[in-house]
Amino acid sequence: FRVETMTQKYRVLLVSWSIVIWFLSASIASFGGFSDSDVWQILNRLIGLGAAFTILFAYQPPAWIKRRFGVSSLT
């Protein structure tokens, strides 16, 4: 379960934390009792959209991330 290259570490970090934050925010809203509010519905969709873009950036990183961290894209 060890990853060795910087690209693998970068992908594991982004994908795993985006999913964790997405589900954790939904759990907190549910337990906090404000999951039915309109503001939360909008915020929840924005968090989901942010998670989707984060996962996209994990596999197709912008050029400045490629240069700074030495990661590569899928293609």
DOMARKE-271812 format. One record per residue (C-alpha): y, z, x. Coordinates in Angstrom, 1 decimal, padded with zeros to 4 digits, m for minus. Layout:
<recs>
<rec <Y, Z, X>> ...
</recs>
This chain:
<recs>
<rec <000.0, 000.0, 000.0>> <rec <002.3, m000.6, 002.9>> <rec <004.8, m003.4, 003.1>> <rec <005.8, m004.7, 006.5>> <rec <008.5, m007.3, 006.2>> <rec <012.1, m006.7, 005.2>> <rec <011.7, m009.2, 002.4>> <rec <008.8, m007.3, 000.9>> <rec <010.6, m004.0, 001.1>> <rec <013.7, m005.5, m000.5>> <rec <011.7, m006.9, m003.4>> <rec <009.7, m003.7, m004.0>> <rec <012.9, m001.7, m004.0>> <rec <014.8, m003.8, m006.4>> <rec <012.0, m004.5, m008.9>> <rec <010.7, m001.0, m009.0>> <rec <014.0, 000.8, m009.3>> <rec <015.4, m001.7, m011.9>> <rec <012.4, m001.0, m014.1>> <rec <012.5, 002.8, m013.5>> <rec <016.2, 002.9, m014.4>> <rec <015.7, 000.8, m017.5>> <rec <012.9, 003.0, m018.9>> <rec <014.5, 006.2, m017.8>> <rec <017.8, 005.4, m019.6>> <rec <015.9, 004.6, m022.8>> <rec <014.0, 007.9, m022.5>> <rec <017.1, 009.9, m021.9>> <rec <018.8, 008.3, m024.9>> <rec <015.7, 008.9, m027.1>> <rec <015.5, 012.6, m026.1>> <rec <019.2, 013.0, m026.3>> <rec <019.3, 011.8, m029.9>> <rec <021.8, 009.0, m029.5>> <rec <019.5, 006.1, m029.3>> <rec <020.6, 005.0, m032.8>> <rec <024.3, 004.7, m032.0>> <rec <026.0, 001.4, m031.8>> <rec <027.4, 002.1, m028.4>> <rec <024.0, 002.9, m027.0>> <rec <022.5, m000.4, m028.4>> <rec <025.1, m002.4, m026.5>> <rec <024.7, m000.3, m023.4>> <rec <020.9, m000.6, m023.6>> <rec <021.1, m004.4, m023.7>> <rec <023.5, m004.4, m020.8>> <rec <021.1, m002.2, m018.8>> <rec <018.2, m004.6, m019.7>> <rec <020.3, m007.6, m018.6>> <rec <021.2, m005.8, m015.4>> <rec <017.5, m005.1, m014.7>> <rec <016.7, m008.8, m015.4>> <rec <019.4, m010.0, m012.9>> <rec <018.3, m007.4, m010.3>> <rec <014.7, m008.8, m010.5>> <rec <016.1, m012.3, m010.3>> <rec <018.1, m011.3, m007.2>> <rec <014.9, m009.8, m005.7>> <rec <013.2, m013.2, m005.7>> <rec <016.3, m015.4, m005.3>> <rec <018.8, m013.3, m003.2>> <rec <022.3, m014.5, m002.7>> <rec <023.2, m016.0, 000.6>> <rec <025.1, m012.9, 001.8>> <rec <022.1, m010.7, 001.2>> <rec <019.9, m013.1, 003.1>> <rec <022.2, m013.0, 006.1>> <rec <022.9, m009.3, 006.0>> <rec <019.3, m008.0, 005.5>> <rec <017.3, m010.9, 006.8>> <rec <015.4, m011.5, 003.5>> <rec <014.1, m014.8, 002.3>> <rec <013.7, m016.3, m001.1>> <rec <010.5, m017.6, m002.7>> <rec <011.3, m021.3, m002.1>> 
</recs>
